[in-house]
């Protein structure tokens, strides 16, 4: 197959090479990405609890850091619950479909 450019010089295209080319595989699967996200959320919750315990014992002087860590962990957990709820809802909707 030849495609000619505006200047008039043909450009060769090897169609057989294009057909034989394999698509690139994804570096990470969805499960790996989701697992990493869940580990991150869990680590934020653990860090928040650790800072809260340190505040109670007087090891942490800055209340703002503890409050910010607690809010980050809370928001991450709320997002995780929302994603889970949406996934369950989508699964249930798929199960209700008639074939």
C-alpha positions in Angstrom: 0.0 0.0 0.0 1.4 3.4 -0.9 0.3 6.7 0.4 1.5 9.7 -1.4 2.4 12.9 0.4 1.5 16.4 -0.7 5.0 16.8 -2.1 4.5 13.9 -4.4 7.0 11.5 -2.8 5.4 8.1 -1.8 5.5 6.8 1.7 5.8 3.0 2.0 3.8 1.2 4.7 4.3 -2.4 5.7 0.8 -3.6 6.5 2.1 -7.1 7.4 4.3 -5.7 10.1 1.4 -3.7 11.6 -0.9 -6.7 11.6 1.7 -8.9 13.4 2.5 -6.3 16.1 1.2 -7.3 19.5 -0.4 -4.7 21.8 1.6 -3.7 24.8 0.6 -5.4 28.0 -0.4 -3.3 30.9 2.3 -2.9 33.6 -0.2 -3.4 36.5 -3.5 -5.0 36.6 -6.6 -3.3 38.2 -6.3 -5.7 41.1 -2.7 -4.6 41.8 -3.6 -0.9 41.6 -6.7 -1.4 43.9 -4.7 -3.5 46.4 -2.0 -0.7 46.5 -4.7 1.9 47.1 -6.2 -0.2 50.0 -2.8 -0.6 51.5 -2.3 3.2 51.3 -5.6 3.8 53.0 -4.8 1.3 55.7 -1.4 3.0 56.3 -3.1 6.4 56.6 -5.4 5.0 59.2 -2.5 3.4 61.2 -0.5 6.6 61.0 -3.6 8.6 62.3 -4.1 6.2 65.2 -0.4 6.4 66.0 -0.4 10.2 66.1 -3.5 10.2 68.2 -1.9 7.9 70.7 1.3 10.1 70.7 -0.9 13.1 71.3 -2.5 11.4 74.3 0.8 10.6 75.8 2.2 14.1 75.2 4.8 13.1 72.6 3.2 15.3 69.9 3.1 19.0 70.5 1.3 20.1 67.3 -2.4 19.3 67.4 -2.8 20.5 63.8 -0.7 17.6 62.5 -2.9 15.1 64.3 -6.1 16.7 63.1 -4.9 16.8 59.5 -3.8 13.1 59.6 -7.2 12.1 61.1 -9.1 14.0 58.4 -7.0 12.6 55.6 -7.6 9.1 56.9 -11.3 9.8 57.3 -11.7 11.1 53.8 -9.7 8.2 52.3 -11.9 5.7 54.2 -15.1 7.4 53.0 -13.8 7.3 49.4 -13.0 3.6 49.8 -16.5 2.9 51.1 -18.1 4.8 48.3 -16.1 3.0 45.7 -17.0 -0.4 47.3 -20.7 0.6 47.3 -20.6 1.6 43.7 -18.8 -1.7 42.7 -21.3 -3.8 44.6 -24.2 -1.8 43.0 -22.7 -2.4 39.5 -22.3 -6.1 40.2 -25.9 -6.4 41.4 -27.1 -4.5 38.3 -25.2 -6.9 36.0 -26.6 -9.9 37.9 -30.1 -8.6 37.3 -29.7 -8.4 33.5 -31.4 -11.0 31.5 -29.6 -12.8 28.8 
